[in-house]
Amino acid sequence: MPRLVKRTQKLIVTLQKGEDGWVIAECPSIPGCMSQGKTEAEALRNVRAAIRVCLKVRKEQGLPLTVDTREVEIAV
């Protein structure tokens, strides 16, 4: 029986401290995909799980898995 090969994909996530001290993790290339944790490590674990769920739901709904994100350079 053929073995299924899982692909991996690198996605950017942002981390920021919330007002309550929890770390908020968001994946900007998947609209609405975010999670949180008491620590950065926990937030990263949780957002990985959220990404898997979001990708599954978007696939089931026939939506693009991700949206394009761009890096721009500006003078500050």
C-alpha positions, 0 to 999 in steps of 0.5 A: 500500500502506498505511503502518504507523504506529508508536505511541510510548509513554512508560515510566518507567525507574529507574537505579541504580549496581550494586555493580560500578559498572555502571548498572542500568536497570529498567522497573517497568511491565514485570515482569522488564524490565531491562538495564545499561550502563557509563554511564547513556546505555548503560544507557538504550540497552540498556533501550530494546532490552530493552523492545522485546523484552519487549513483543514476548514479552508480546504473543506470550504473550497477556499484558498489555503492562504492569502498572499502576504508581502514584505515592503520596505519603508523609510522610518 
